[in-house]
Amino acid sequence: MAPARRPSFWPSALFRALRFLYLLWGGLILFSVAAQESLRFPEFLWHFPWAIHALAHPLGRGLLVGLSLTLGLAALIEIWELVDNLLVRFLNDTDRRS
């Protein structure tokens, strides 16, 4: 049985960087919208007034802020893993050359 092949480094690093930017961007946008009370609801949501009331209520905005903080934490973990992979990659390369 052939050994499992590791995915190549650069596509993996690029994917992690894009995921970090997406999580950070989403968290910041959601936090700013919830904190400034500038929520704009899509047209289909107006058919459910209870959903509009739940999201416009302070508790709903608090849940959106909590979700944005969760996205920020996920972005922090993602950048941590990206930097860890970069350091392992470059430090292993320097060890092989010595």
C-alpha positions, 0 to 999 in steps of 0.5 A: 500500500502506498503511503498517503501523499501530503497536500502541497504546501502553497495551495494549502497556505493560500486556502488558509489565508483566504479562509482567514480573510473571509472569517475576519471580514465576516466578523468585522462586518457583522459586528459593525452592523449589529453594533451600529443598529444598521441592520437591513433585512432581506425582502423574504424575511419581511414575511416573518415578522417574528424573525424581524422582531427577534433580530432587531431586539437587543437580545438578537443584536447581542447574538449577532455580536456573539456570532461575530466574536466567534468568527473573529476567534476562528480567524485568530485560530486560522492565522495561528495555524497558517503561521505555524505551518509557515514556520514549520515549513521554512525551519525544516527547509533550513534544517535540511540545508545545514 
